[in-house]
Amino acid sequence: MEALVWVGTAVSLAGLLGIVACVVHVTRARRRAGADDAALREAVRRVLPWNLGAFFLSMAGLVLVIVGVILA
């Protein structure tokens, strides 16, 4: 079950990298948009599915780690 913990860790880190990428994308869009509220809303709307997917990936990885620890 040690492998399950390591796989879960890798999946969780991939999700964390996705979350960081989403934050960077929105921060750059915020700088580019300036006072244009519509452009910022569009950028956030486009990154939202990626953000939710990254959170899900991170959560699934943590579940794998917990299951691996419980079974070990």
CHARMM-style PDB file with segment names, atoms N, HN, CA, C and O in Angstrom:
ATOM      1  N   MET     1       0.800  -1.200   0.000  1.00  0.00      PROA
ATOM      2  CA  MET     1       0.000   0.000   0.000  1.00  0.00      PROA
ATOM      3  C   MET     1       0.846   1.269   0.000  1.00  0.00      PROA
ATOM      4  O   MET     1       0.328   2.379  -0.123  1.00  0.00      PROA
ATOM      5  N   GLU     2       2.140   1.085   0.138  1.00  0.00      PROA
ATOM      6  HN  GLU     2       2.561   0.183   0.238  1.00  0.00      PROA
ATOM      7  CA  GLU     2       3.017   2.242   0.097  1.00  0.00      PROA
ATOM      8  C   GLU     2       2.968   2.912  -1.275  1.00  0.00      PROA
ATOM      9  O   GLU     2       3.086   4.132  -1.388  1.00  0.00      PROA
ATOM     10  N   ALA     3       2.793   2.100  -2.310  1.00  0.00      PROA
ATOM     11  HN  ALA     3       2.697   1.109  -2.218  1.00  0.00      PROA
ATOM     12  CA  ALA     3       2.698   2.656  -3.661  1.00  0.00      PROA
ATOM     13  C   ALA     3       1.474   3.554  -3.803  1.00  0.00      PROA
ATOM     14  O   ALA     3       1.509   4.560  -4.510  1.00  0.00      PROA
ATOM     15  N   LEU     4       0.392   3.180  -3.123  1.00  0.00      PROA
ATOM     16  HN  LEU     4       0.363   2.362  -2.547  1.00  0.00      PROA
ATOM     17  CA  LEU     4      -0.832   3.983  -3.181  1.00  0.00      PROA
ATOM     18  C   LEU     4      -0.591   5.371  -2.583  1.00  0.00      PROA
ATOM     19  O   LEU     4      -1.105   6.372  -3.083  1.00  0.00      PROA
ATOM     20  N   VAL     5       0.186   5.414  -1.525  1.00  0.00      PROA
ATOM     21  HN  VAL     5       0.604   4.601  -1.119  1.00  0.00      PROA
ATOM     22  CA  VAL     5       0.512   6.700  -0.894  1.00  0.00      PROA
ATOM     23  C   VAL     5       1.325   7.560  -1.854  1.00  0.00      PROA
ATOM     24  O   VAL     5       1.063   8.755  -1.988  1.00  0.00      PROA
ATOM     25  N   TRP     6       2.316   6.958  -2.529  1.00  0.00      PROA
ATOM     26  HN  TRP     6       2.528   5.987  -2.420  1.00  0.00      PROA
ATOM     27  CA  TRP     6       3.157   7.728  -3.441  1.00  0.00      PROA
ATOM     28  C   TRP     6       2.382   8.178  -4.677  1.00  0.00      PROA
ATOM     29  O   TRP     6       2.572   9.292  -5.165  1.00  0.00      PROA
ATOM     30  N   VAL     7       1.512   7.312  -5.177  1.00  0.00      PROA
ATOM     31  HN  VAL     7       1.357   6.407  -4.781  1.00  0.00      PROA
ATOM     32  CA  VAL     7       0.675   7.708  -6.325  1.00  0.00      PROA
ATOM     33  C   VAL     7      -0.252   8.847  -5.917  1.00  0.00      PROA
ATOM     34  O   VAL     7      -0.423   9.811  -6.662  1.00  0.00      PROA
ATOM     35  N   GLY     8      -0.846   8.735  -4.741  1.00  0.00      PROA
ATOM     36  HN  GLY     8      -0.707   7.952  -4.135  1.00  0.00      PROA
ATOM     37  CA  GLY     8      -1.710   9.803  -4.241  1.00  0.00      PROA
ATOM     38  C   GLY     8      -0.969  11.105  -4.057  1.00  0.00      PROA
ATOM     39  O   GLY     8      -1.509  12.178  -4.326  1.00  0.00      PROA
ATOM     40  N   THR     9       0.269  11.018  -3.600  1.00  0.00      PROA
ATOM     41  HN  THR     9       0.708  10.146  -3.382  1.00  0.00      PROA
ATOM     42  CA  THR     9       1.084  12.219  -3.440  1.00  0.00      PROA
ATOM     43  C   THR     9       1.350  12.883  -4.789  1.00  0.00      PROA
ATOM     44  O   THR     9       1.267  14.104  -4.919  1.00  0.00      PROA
ATOM     45  N   ALA    10       1.670  12.069  -5.785  1.00  0.00      PROA
ATOM     46  HN  ALA    10       1.737  11.076  -5.680  1.00  0.00      PROA
ATOM     47  CA  ALA    10       1.930  12.611  -7.124  1.00  0.00      PROA
ATOM     48  C   ALA    10       0.676  13.257  -7.709  1.00  0.00      PROA
ATOM     49  O   ALA    10       0.746  14.329  -8.309  1.00  0.00      PROA
ATOM     50  N   VAL    11      -0.466  12.602  -7.534  1.00  0.00      PROA
ATOM     51  HN  VAL    11      -0.523  11.731  -7.047  1.00  0.00      PROA
ATOM     52  CA  VAL    11      -1.724  13.154  -8.054  1.00  0.00      PROA
ATOM     53  C   VAL    11      -2.062  14.456  -7.336  1.00  0.00      PROA
ATOM     54  O   VAL    11      -2.492  15.426  -7.961  1.00  0.00      PROA
ATOM     55  N   SER    12      -1.866  14.470  -6.035  1.00  0.00      PROA
ATOM     56  HN  SER    12      -1.517  13.682  -5.527  1.00  0.00      PROA
ATOM     57  CA  SER    12      -2.155  15.677  -5.264  1.00  0.00      PROA
ATOM     58  C   SER    12      -1.234  16.828  -5.654  1.00  0.00      PROA
ATOM     59  O   SER    12      -1.677  17.973  -5.736  1.00  0.00      PROA
ATOM     60  N   LEU    13       0.037  16.537  -5.894  1.00  0.00      PROA
ATOM     61  HN  LEU    13       0.397  15.606  -5.828  1.00  0.00      PROA
ATOM     62  CA  LEU    13       0.963  17.582  -6.335  1.00  0.00      PROA
ATOM     63  C   LEU    13       0.611  18.102  -7.721  1.00  0.00      PROA
ATOM     64  O   LEU    13       0.767  19.291  -8.000  1.00  0.00      PROA
ATOM     65  N   ALA    14       0.138  17.213  -8.590  1.00  0.00      PROA
ATOM     66  HN  ALA    14       0.012  16.247  -8.363  1.00  0.00      PROA
ATOM     67  CA  ALA    14      -0.303  17.660  -9.917  1.00  0.00      PROA
ATOM     68  C   ALA    14      -1.490  18.620  -9.782  1.00  0.00      PROA
ATOM     69  O   ALA    14      -1.560  19.633 -10.478  1.00  0.00      PROA
ATOM     70  N   GLY    15      -2.408  18.296  -8.890  1.00  0.00      PROA
ATOM     71  HN  GLY    15      -2.351  17.474  -8.324  1.00  0.00      PROA
ATOM     72  CA  GLY    15      -3.535  19.196  -8.639  1.00  0.00      PROA
ATOM     73  C   GLY    15      -3.087  20.526  -8.066  1.00  0.00      PROA
ATOM     74  O   GLY    15      -3.613  21.576  -8.437  1.00  0.00      PROA
ATOM     75  N   LEU    16      -2.120  20.489  -7.168  1.00  0.00      PROA
ATOM     76  HN  LEU    16      -1.692  19.636  -6.867  1.00  0.00      PROA
ATOM     77  CA  LEU    16      -1.599  21.724  -6.583  1.00  0.00      PROA
ATOM     78  C   LEU    16      -0.926  22.596  -7.636  1.00  0.00      PROA
ATOM     79  O   LEU    16      -1.081  23.817  -7.625  1.00  0.00      PROA
ATOM     80  N   LEU    17      -0.182  21.974  -8.542  1.00  0.00      PROA
ATOM     81  HN  LEU    17      -0.056  20.982  -8.551  1.00  0.00      PROA
ATOM     82  CA  LEU    17       0.432  22.730  -9.639  1.00  0.00      PROA
ATOM     83  C   LEU    17      -0.640  23.356 -10.535  1.00  0.00      PROA
ATOM     84  O   LEU    17      -0.475  24.475 -11.020  1.00  0.00      PROA
ATOM     85  N   GLY    18      -1.727  22.635 -10.749  1.00  0.00      PROA
ATOM     86  HN  GLY    18      -1.862  21.726 -10.355  1.00  0.00      PROA
ATOM     87  CA  GLY    18      -2.835  23.193 -11.528  1.00  0.00      PROA
ATOM     88  C   GLY    18      -3.463  24.394 -10.854  1.00  0.00      PROA
ATOM     89  O   GLY    18      -3.809  25.373 -11.516  1.00  0.00      PROA
ATOM     90  N   ILE    19      -3.613  24.326  -9.546  1.00  0.00      PROA
ATOM     91  HN  ILE    19      -3.332  23.531  -9.008  1.00  0.00      PROA
ATOM     92  CA  ILE    19      -4.182  25.451  -8.800  1.00  0.00      PROA
ATOM     93  C   ILE    19      -3.269  26.666  -8.893  1.00  0.00      PROA
ATOM     94  O   ILE    19      -3.735  27.787  -9.097  1.00  0.00      PROA
ATOM     95  N   VAL    20      -1.973  26.441  -8.742  1.00  0.00      PROA
ATOM     96  HN  VAL    20      -1.594  25.531  -8.576  1.00  0.00      PROA
ATOM     97  CA  VAL    20      -1.006  27.547  -8.845  1.00  0.00      PROA
ATOM     98  C   VAL    20      -1.036  28.143 -10.250  1.00  0.00      PROA
ATOM     99  O   VAL    20      -0.959  29.362 -10.405  1.00  0.00      PROA
ATOM    100  N   ALA    21      -1.147  27.307 -11.262  1.00  0.00      PROA
ATOM    101  HN  ALA    21      -1.210  26.317 -11.136  1.00  0.00      PROA
ATOM    102  CA  ALA    21      -1.215  27.803 -12.640  1.00  0.00      PROA
ATOM    103  C   ALA    21      -2.464  28.658 -12.843  1.00  0.00      PROA
ATOM    104  O   ALA    21      -2.408  29.679 -13.528  1.00  0.00      PROA
ATOM    105  N   CYS    22      -3.578  28.255 -12.261  1.00  0.00      PROA
ATOM    106  HN  CYS    22      -3.624  27.425 -11.705  1.00  0.00      PROA
ATOM    107  CA  CYS    22      -4.805  29.048 -12.375  1.00  0.00      PROA
ATOM    108  C   CYS    22      -4.652  30.404 -11.691  1.00  0.00      PROA
ATOM    109  O   CYS    22      -5.100  31.423 -12.217  1.00  0.00      PROA
ATOM    110  N   VAL    23      -4.026  30.415 -10.533  1.00  0.00      PROA
ATOM    111  HN  VAL    23      -3.662  29.588 -10.106  1.00  0.00      PROA
ATOM    112  CA  VAL    23      -3.808  31.676  -9.820  1.00  0.00      PROA
ATOM    113  C   VAL    23      -2.920  32.604 -10.637  1.00  0.00      PROA
ATOM    114  O   VAL    23      -3.192  33.800 -10.741  1.00  0.00      PROA
ATOM    115  N   VAL    24      -1.858  32.051 -11.217  1.00  0.00      PROA
ATOM    116  HN  VAL    24      -1.638  31.080 -11.133  1.00  0.00      PROA
ATOM    117  CA  VAL    24      -0.959  32.865 -12.040  1.00  0.00      PROA
ATOM    118  C   VAL    24      -1.695  33.419 -13.261  1.00  0.00      PROA
ATOM    119  O   VAL    24      -1.521  34.583 -13.622  1.00  0.00      PROA
ATOM    120  N   HSD    25      -2.519  32.576 -13.895  1.00  0.00      PROA
ATOM    121  HN  HSD    25      -2.660  31.631 -13.601  1.00  0.00      PROA
ATOM    122  CA  HSD    25      -3.268  33.009 -15.079  1.00  0.00      PROA
ATOM    123  C   HSD    25      -4.215  34.162 -14.737  1.00  0.00      PROA
ATOM    124  O   HSD    25      -4.275  35.145 -15.476  1.00  0.00      PROA
ATOM    125  N   VAL    26      -4.944  34.058 -13.646  1.00  0.00      PROA
ATOM    126  HN  VAL    26      -4.896  33.259 -13.046  1.00  0.00      PROA
ATOM    127  CA  VAL    26      -5.893  35.110 -13.273  1.00  0.00      PROA
ATOM    128  C   VAL    26      -5.145  36.369 -12.837  1.00  0.00      PROA
ATOM    129  O   VAL    26      -5.595  37.481 -13.117  1.00  0.00      PROA
ATOM    130  N   THR    27      -4.020  36.208 -12.162  1.00  0.00      PROA
ATOM    131  HN  THR    27      -3.655  35.305 -11.935  1.00  0.00      PROA
ATOM    132  CA  THR    27      -3.246  37.381 -11.750  1.00  0.00      PROA
ATOM    133  C   THR    27      -2.735  38.151 -12.970  1.00  0.00      PROA
ATOM    134  O   THR    27      -2.785  39.381 -13.003  1.00  0.00      PROA
ATOM    135  N   ARG    28      -2.245  37.419 -13.965  1.00  0.00      PROA
ATOM    136  HN  ARG    28      -2.204  36.421 -13.938  1.00  0.00      PROA
ATOM    137  CA  ARG    28      -1.788  38.086 -15.197  1.00  0.00      PROA
ATOM    138  C   ARG    28      -2.953  38.750 -15.920  1.00  0.00      PROA
ATOM    139  O   ARG    28      -2.812  39.862 -16.429  1.00  0.00      PROA
ATOM    140  N   ALA    29      -4.096  38.084 -15.968  1.00  0.00      PROA
ATOM    141  HN  ALA    29      -4.210  37.181 -15.553  1.00  0.00      PROA
ATOM    142  CA  ALA    29      -5.273  38.671 -16.614  1.00  0.00      PROA
ATOM    143  C   ALA    29      -5.735  39.914 -15.863  1.00  0.00      PROA
ATOM    144  O   ALA    29      -6.211  40.873 -16.472  1.00  0.00      PROA
ATOM    145  N   ARG    30      -5.597  39.897 -14.552  1.00  0.00      PROA
ATOM    146  HN  ARG    30      -5.210  39.119 -14.058  1.00  0.00      PROA
ATOM    147  CA  ARG    30      -5.997  41.057 -13.753  1.00  0.00      PROA
ATOM    148  C   ARG    30      -5.108  42.259 -14.064  1.00  0.00      PROA
ATOM    149  O   ARG    30      -5.589  43.388 -14.162  1.00  0.00      PROA
ATOM    150  N   ARG    31      -3.813  42.008 -14.218  1.00  0.00      PROA
ATOM    151  HN  ARG    31      -3.423  41.091 -14.139  1.00  0.00      PROA
ATOM    152  CA  ARG    31      -2.899  43.104 -14.573  1.00  0.00      PROA
ATOM    153  C   ARG    31      -3.182  43.644 -15.967  1.00  0.00      PROA
ATOM    154  O   ARG    31      -3.148  44.853 -16.197  1.00  0.00      PROA
ATOM    155  N   ARG    32      -3.466  42.715 -16.910  1.00  0.00      PROA
ATOM    156  HN  ARG    32      -3.494  41.733 -16.723  1.00  0.00      PROA
ATOM    157  CA  ARG    32      -3.737  43.137 -18.290  1.00  0.00      PROA
ATOM    158  C   ARG    32      -5.061  43.882 -18.396  1.00  0.00      PROA
ATOM    159  O   ARG    32      -5.175  44.842 -19.158  1.00  0.00      PROA
ATOM    160  N   ALA    33      -6.063  43.442 -17.635  1.00  0.00      PROA
ATOM    161  HN  ALA    33      -5.970  42.661 -17.017  1.00  0.00      PROA
ATOM    162  CA  ALA    33      -7.406  44.011 -17.773  1.00  0.00      PROA
ATOM    163  C   ALA    33      -7.469  45.439 -17.233  1.00  0.00      PROA
ATOM    164  O   ALA    33      -8.183  46.280 -17.779  1.00  0.00      PROA
ATOM    165  N   GLY    34      -6.732  45.709 -16.174  1.00  0.00      PROA
ATOM    166  HN  GLY    34      -6.153  45.025 -15.730  1.00  0.00      PROA
ATOM    167  CA  GLY    34      -6.779  47.052 -15.590  1.00  0.00      PROA
ATOM    168  C   GLY    34      -8.167  47.351 -15.064  1.00  0.00      PROA
ATOM    169  O   GLY    34      -8.646  46.675 -14.153  1.00  0.00      PROA
ATOM    170  N   ALA    35      -8.818  48.354 -15.626  1.00  0.00      PROA
ATOM    171  HN  ALA    35      -8.429  48.903 -16.366  1.00  0.00      PROA
ATOM    172  CA  ALA    35     -10.147  48.752 -15.176  1.00  0.00      PROA
ATOM    173  C   ALA    35     -11.251  48.058 -15.967  1.00  0.00      PROA
ATOM    174  O   ALA    35     -12.430  48.268 -15.683  1.00  0.00      PROA
ATOM    175  N   ASP    36     -10.901  47.248 -16.939  1.00  0.00      PROA
ATOM    176  HN  ASP    36      -9.943  47.077 -17.170  1.00  0.00      PROA
ATOM    177  CA  ASP    36     -11.902  46.575 -17.770  1.00  0.00      PROA
ATOM    178  C   ASP    36     -12.455  45.359 -17.039  1.00  0.00      PROA
ATOM    179  O   ASP    36     -11.844  44.290 -17.032  1.00  0.00      PROA
ATOM    180  N   ASP    37     -13.616  45.536 -16.427  1.00  0.00      PROA
ATOM    181  HN  ASP    37     -14.113  46.404 -16.432  1.00  0.00      PROA
ATOM    182  CA  ASP    37     -14.232  44.487 -15.627  1.00  0.00      PROA
ATOM    183  C   ASP    37     -14.686  43.309 -16.483  1.00  0.00      PROA
ATOM    184  O   ASP    37     -14.613  42.162 -16.041  1.00  0.00      PROA
ATOM    185  N   ALA    38     -15.148  43.571 -17.685  1.00  0.00      PROA
ATOM    186  HN  ALA    38     -15.208  44.502 -18.044  1.00  0.00      PROA
ATOM    187  CA  ALA    38     -15.651  42.507 -18.559  1.00  0.00      PROA
ATOM    188  C   ALA    38     -14.522  41.563 -18.991  1.00  0.00      PROA
ATOM    189  O   ALA    38     -14.724  40.352 -19.085  1.00  0.00      PROA
ATOM    190  N   ALA    39     -13.352  42.114 -19.250  1.00  0.00      PROA
ATOM    191  HN  ALA    39     -13.188  43.098 -19.173  1.00  0.00      PROA
ATOM    192  CA  ALA    39     -12.216  41.278 -19.657  1.00  0.00      PROA
ATOM    193  C   ALA    39     -11.772  40.368 -18.507  1.00  0.00      PROA
ATOM    194  O   ALA    39     -11.431  39.205 -18.722  1.00  0.00      PROA
ATOM    195  N   LEU    40     -11.781  40.903 -17.301  1.00  0.00      PROA
ATOM    196  HN  LEU    40     -12.058  41.848 -17.126  1.00  0.00      PROA
ATOM    197  CA  LEU    40     -11.410  40.101 -16.143  1.00  0.00      PROA
ATOM    198  C   LEU    40     -12.434  38.996 -15.890  1.00  0.00      PROA
ATOM    199  O   LEU    40     -12.069  37.863 -15.575  1.00  0.00      PROA
ATOM    200  N   ARG    41     -13.700  39.329 -16.026  1.00  0.00      PROA
ATOM    201  HN  ARG    41     -13.996  40.249 -16.282  1.00  0.00      PROA
ATOM    202  CA  ARG    41     -14.747  38.305 -15.854  1.00  0.00      PROA
ATOM    203  C   ARG    41     -14.604  37.194 -16.886  1.00  0.00      PROA
ATOM    204  O   ARG    41     -14.798  36.021 -16.568  1.00  0.00      PROA
ATOM    205  N   GLU    42     -14.269  37.553 -18.102  1.00  0.00      PROA
ATOM    206  HN  GLU    42     -14.111  38.506 -18.361  1.00  0.00      PROA
ATOM    207  CA  GLU    42     -14.093  36.553 -19.160  1.00  0.00      PROA
ATOM    208  C   GLU    42     -12.897  35.652 -18.857  1.00  0.00      PROA
ATOM    209  O   GLU    42     -12.959  34.442 -19.071  1.00  0.00      PROA
ATOM    210  N   ALA    43     -11.825  36.235 -18.365  1.00  0.00      PROA
ATOM    211  HN  ALA    43     -11.774  37.219 -18.191  1.00  0.00      PROA
ATOM    212  CA  ALA    43     -10.644  35.434 -18.025  1.00  0.00      PROA
ATOM    213  C   ALA    43     -10.945  34.468 -16.884  1.00  0.00      PROA
ATOM    214  O   ALA    43     -10.531  33.310 -16.918  1.00  0.00      PROA
ATOM    215  N   VAL    44     -11.660  34.944 -15.884  1.00  0.00      PROA
ATOM    216  HN  VAL    44     -11.997  35.885 -15.856  1.00  0.00      PROA
ATOM    217  CA  VAL    44     -12.027  34.081 -14.756  1.00  0.00      PROA
ATOM    218  C   VAL    44     -13.003  33.005 -15.215  1.00  0.00      PROA
ATOM    219  O   VAL    44     -12.911  31.861 -14.769  1.00  0.00      PROA
ATOM    220  N   ARG    45     -13.922  33.347 -16.084  1.00  0.00      PROA
ATOM    221  HN  ARG    45     -13.997  34.277 -16.446  1.00  0.00      PROA
ATOM    222  CA  ARG    45     -14.879  32.369 -16.585  1.00  0.00      PROA
ATOM    223  C   ARG    45     -14.181  31.254 -17.357  1.00  0.00      PROA
ATOM    224  O   ARG    45     -14.580  30.092 -17.280  1.00  0.00      PROA
ATOM    225  N   ARG    46     -13.134  31.615 -18.103  1.00  0.00      PROA
ATOM    226  HN  ARG    46     -12.810  32.559 -18.166  1.00  0.00      PROA
ATOM    227  CA  ARG    46     -12.416  30.613 -18.891  1.00  0.00      PROA
ATOM    228  C   ARG    46     -11.541  29.716 -18.032  1.00  0.00      PROA
ATOM    229  O   ARG    46     -11.330  28.556 -18.385  1.00  0.00      PROA
ATOM    230  N   VAL    47     -11.024  30.217 -16.909  1.00  0.00      PROA
ATOM    231  HN  VAL    47     -11.195  31.160 -16.622  1.00  0.00      PROA
ATOM    232  CA  VAL    47     -10.119  29.425 -16.076  1.00  0.00      PROA
ATOM    233  C   VAL    47     -10.873  28.622 -15.007  1.00  0.00      PROA
ATOM    234  O   VAL    47     -10.291  27.727 -14.393  1.00  0.00      PROA
ATOM    235  N   LEU    48     -12.120  28.918 -14.783  1.00  0.00      PROA
ATOM    236  HN  LEU    48     -12.592  29.644 -15.281  1.00  0.00      PROA
ATOM    237  CA  LEU    48     -12.890  28.254 -13.725  1.00  0.00      PROA
ATOM    238  C   LEU    48     -12.956  26.732 -13.877  1.00  0.00      PROA
ATOM    239  O   LEU    48     -12.736  26.037 -12.886  1.00  0.00      PROA
ATOM    240  N   PRO    49     -13.244  26.174 -15.049  1.00  0.00      PROA
ATOM    241  CA  PRO    49     -13.258  24.702 -15.148  1.00  0.00      PROA
ATOM    242  C   PRO    49     -11.899  24.066 -14.847  1.00  0.00      PROA
ATOM    243  O   PRO    49     -11.836  22.998 -14.239  1.00  0.00      PROA
ATOM    244  N   TRP    50     -10.816  24.716 -15.269  1.00  0.00      PROA
ATOM    245  HN  TRP    50     -10.868  25.584 -15.763  1.00  0.00      PROA
ATOM    246  CA  TRP    50      -9.484  24.198 -14.963  1.00  0.00      PROA
ATOM    247  C   TRP    50      -9.220  24.237 -13.468  1.00  0.00      PROA
ATOM    248  O   TRP    50      -8.614  23.320 -12.913  1.00  0.00      PROA
ATOM    249  N   ASN    51      -9.673  25.295 -12.821  1.00  0.00      PROA
ATOM    250  HN  ASN    51     -10.165  26.040 -13.272  1.00  0.00      PROA
ATOM    251  CA  ASN    51      -9.497  25.440 -11.381  1.00  0.00      PROA
ATOM    252  C   ASN    51     -10.262  24.348 -10.633  1.00  0.00      PROA
ATOM    253  O   ASN    51      -9.726  23.732  -9.711  1.00  0.00      PROA
ATOM    254  N   LEU    52     -11.499  24.113 -11.026  1.00  0.00      PROA
ATOM    255  HN  LEU    52     -11.934  24.613 -11.774  1.00  0.00      PROA
ATOM    256  CA  LEU    52     -12.288  23.068 -10.375  1.00  0.00      PROA
ATOM    257  C   LEU    52     -11.676  21.689 -10.609  1.00  0.00      PROA
ATOM    258  O   LEU    52     -11.651  20.856  -9.703  1.00  0.00      PROA
ATOM    259  N   GLY    53     -11.184  21.449 -11.820  1.00  0.00      PROA
ATOM    260  HN  GLY    53     -11.204  22.126 -12.556  1.00  0.00      PROA
ATOM    261  CA  GLY    53     -10.522  20.186 -12.107  1.00  0.00      PROA
ATOM    262  C   GLY    53      -9.268  19.995 -11.275  1.00  0.00      PROA
ATOM    263  O   GLY    53      -8.995  18.890 -10.807  1.00  0.00      PROA
ATOM    264  N   ALA    54      -8.502  21.061 -11.088  1.00  0.00      PROA
ATOM    265  HN  ALA    54      -8.724  21.959 -11.469  1.00  0.00      PROA
ATOM    266  CA  ALA    54      -7.285  20.978 -10.286  1.00  0.00      PROA
ATOM    267  C   ALA    54      -7.618  20.706  -8.824  1.00  0.00      PROA
ATOM    268  O   ALA    54      -6.932  19.925  -8.166  1.00  0.00      PROA
ATOM    269  N   PHE    55      -8.670  21.348  -8.312  1.00  0.00      PROA
ATOM    270  HN  PHE    55      -9.228  21.983  -8.847  1.00  0.00      PROA
ATOM    271  CA  PHE    55      -9.094  21.075  -6.941  1.00  0.00      PROA
ATOM    272  C   PHE    55      -9.558  19.629  -6.791  1.00  0.00      PROA
ATOM    273  O   PHE    55      -9.257  18.986  -5.785  1.00  0.00      PROA
ATOM    274  N   PHE    56     -10.281  19.114  -7.774  1.00  0.00      PROA
ATOM    275  HN  PHE    56     -10.525  19.636  -8.591  1.00  0.00      PROA
ATOM    276  CA  PHE    56     -10.726  17.732  -7.729  1.00  0.00      PROA
ATOM    277  C   PHE    56      -9.542  16.777  -7.762  1.00  0.00      PROA
ATOM    278  O   PHE    56      -9.518  15.794  -7.021  1.00  0.00      PROA
ATOM    279  N   LEU    57      -8.566  17.054  -8.609  1.00  0.00      PROA
ATOM    280  HN  LEU    57      -8.586  17.853  -9.211  1.00  0.00      PROA
ATOM    281  CA  LEU    57      -7.378  16.212  -8.705  1.00  0.00      PROA
ATOM    282  C   LEU    57      -6.615  16.209  -7.380  1.00  0.00      PROA
ATOM    283  O   LEU    57      -6.160  15.161  -6.922  1.00  0.00      PROA
ATOM    284  N   SER    58      -6.483  17.362  -6.782  1.00  0.00      PROA
ATOM    285  HN  SER    58      -6.853  18.213  -7.154  1.00  0.00      PROA
ATOM    286  CA  SER    58      -5.804  17.463  -5.502  1.00  0.00      PROA
ATOM    287  C   SER    58      -6.555  16.687  -4.419  1.00  0.00      PROA
ATOM    288  O   SER    58      -5.942  15.986  -3.615  1.00  0.00      PROA
ATOM    289  N   MET    59      -7.871  16.815  -4.403  1.00  0.00      PROA
ATOM    290  HN  MET    59      -8.369  17.385  -5.056  1.00  0.00      PROA
ATOM    291  CA  MET    59      -8.679  16.105  -3.416  1.00  0.00      PROA
ATOM    292  C   MET    59      -8.608  14.595  -3.632  1.00  0.00      PROA
ATOM    293  O   MET    59      -8.516  13.837  -2.666  1.00  0.00      PROA
ATOM    294  N   ALA    60      -8.649  14.154  -4.884  1.00  0.00      PROA
ATOM    295  HN  ALA    60      -8.723  14.770  -5.668  1.00  0.00      PROA
ATOM    296  CA  ALA    60      -8.570  12.721  -5.175  1.00  0.00      PROA
ATOM    297  C   ALA    60      -7.212  12.170  -4.737  1.00  0.00      PROA
ATOM    298  O   ALA    60      -7.139  11.057  -4.217  1.00  0.00      PROA
ATOM    299  N   GLY    61      -6.159  12.921  -4.938  1.00  0.00      PROA
ATOM    300  HN  GLY    61      -6.218  13.825  -5.360  1.00  0.00      PROA
ATOM    301  CA  GLY    61      -4.841  12.495  -4.486  1.00  0.00      PROA
ATOM    302  C   GLY    61      -4.772  12.360  -2.973  1.00  0.00      PROA
ATOM    303  O   GLY    61      -4.181  11.415  -2.451  1.00  0.00      PROA
ATOM    304  N   LEU    62      -5.377  13.309  -2.278  1.00  0.00      PROA
ATOM    305  HN  LEU    62      -5.857  14.077  -2.702  1.00  0.00      PROA
ATOM    306  CA  LEU    62      -5.389  13.231  -0.821  1.00  0.00      PROA
ATOM    307  C   LEU    62      -6.199  12.036  -0.334  1.00  0.00      PROA
ATOM    308  O   LEU    62      -5.839  11.411   0.664  1.00  0.00      PROA
ATOM    309  N   VAL    63      -7.279  11.716  -1.020  1.00  0.00      PROA
ATOM    310  HN  VAL    63      -7.572  12.225  -1.830  1.00  0.00      PROA
ATOM    311  CA  VAL    63      -8.066  10.532  -0.668  1.00  0.00      PROA
ATOM    312  C   VAL    63      -7.224   9.271  -0.863  1.00  0.00      PROA
ATOM    313  O   VAL    63      -7.256   8.365  -0.030  1.00  0.00      PROA
ATOM    314  N   LEU    64      -6.476   9.214  -1.957  1.00  0.00      PROA
ATOM    315  HN  LEU    64      -6.450   9.950  -2.634  1.00  0.00      PROA
ATOM    316  CA  LEU    64      -5.604   8.065  -2.181  1.00  0.00      PROA
ATOM    317  C   LEU    64      -4.554   7.935  -1.080  1.00  0.00      PROA
ATOM    318  O   LEU    64      -4.258   6.826  -0.635  1.00  0.00      PROA
ATOM    319  N   VAL    65      -3.999   9.041  -0.648  1.00  0.00      PROA
ATOM    320  HN  VAL    65      -4.240   9.942  -1.010  1.00  0.00      PROA
ATOM    321  CA  VAL    65      -3.007   9.008   0.429  1.00  0.00      PROA
ATOM    322  C   VAL    65      -3.649   8.498   1.715  1.00  0.00      PROA
ATOM    323  O   VAL    65      -3.069   7.662   2.408  1.00  0.00      PROA
ATOM    324  N   ILE    66      -4.831   8.990   2.032  1.00  0.00      PROA
ATOM    325  HN  ILE    66      -5.302   9.669   1.469  1.00  0.00      PROA
ATOM    326  CA  ILE    66      -5.508   8.565   3.251  1.00  0.00      PROA
ATOM    327  C   ILE    66      -5.840   7.075   3.204  1.00  0.00      PROA
ATOM    328  O   ILE    66      -5.639   6.361   4.187  1.00  0.00      PROA
ATOM    329  N   VAL    67      -6.342   6.611   2.076  1.00  0.00      PROA
ATOM    330  HN  VAL    67      -6.506   7.190   1.277  1.00  0.00      PROA
ATOM    331  CA  VAL    67      -6.662   5.188   1.933  1.00  0.00      PROA
ATOM    332  C   VAL    67      -5.398   4.357   2.046  1.00  0.00      PROA
ATOM    333  O   VAL    67      -5.410   3.306   2.686  1.00  0.00      PROA
ATOM    334  N   GLY    68      -4.318   4.799   1.445  1.00  0.00      PROA
ATOM    335  HN  GLY    68      -4.307   5.653   0.925  1.00  0.00      PROA
ATOM    336  CA  GLY    68      -3.060   4.080   1.532  1.00  0.00      PROA
ATOM    337  C   GLY    68      -2.526   4.001   2.955  1.00  0.00      PROA
ATOM    338  O   GLY    68      -1.989   2.971   3.365  1.00  0.00      PROA
ATOM    339  N   VAL    69      -2.672   5.093   3.712  1.00  0.00      PROA
ATOM    340  HN  VAL    69      -3.108   5.930   3.379  1.00  0.00      PROA
ATOM    341  CA  VAL    69      -2.212   5.117   5.098  1.00  0.00      PROA
ATOM    342  C   VAL    69      -3.084   4.210   5.962  1.00  0.00      PROA
ATOM    343  O   VAL    69      -2.569   3.493   6.820  1.00  0.00      PROA
ATOM    344  N   ILE    70      -4.384   4.236   5.746  1.00  0.00      PROA
ATOM    345  HN  ILE    70      -4.802   4.819   5.050  1.00  0.00      PROA
ATOM    346  CA  ILE    70      -5.286   3.395   6.525  1.00  0.00      PROA
ATOM    347  C   ILE    70      -5.029   1.913   6.257  1.00  0.00      PROA
ATOM    348  O   ILE    70      -5.050   1.101   7.182  1.00  0.00      PROA
ATOM    349  N   LEU    71      -4.789   1.562   5.006  1.00  0.00      PROA
ATOM    350  HN  LEU    71      -4.772   2.221   4.254  1.00  0.00      PROA
ATOM    351  CA  LEU    71      -4.574   0.159   4.653  1.00  0.00      PROA
ATOM    352  C   LEU    71      -3.180  -0.354   5.015  1.00  0.00      PROA
ATOM    353  O   LEU    71      -2.957  -1.563   5.073  1.00  0.00      PROA
ATOM    354  N   ALA    72      -2.249   0.558   5.256  1.00  0.00      PROA
ATOM    355  HN  ALA    72      -2.429   1.540   5.208  1.00  0.00      PROA
ATOM    356  CA  ALA    72      -0.869   0.131   5.552  1.00  0.00      PROA
ATOM    357  C   ALA    72      -0.733  -0.396   6.965  1.00  0.00      PROA
ATOM    358  OT1 ALA    72       0.358  -0.794   7.373  1.00  0.00      PROA
TER     359      ALA     72
END
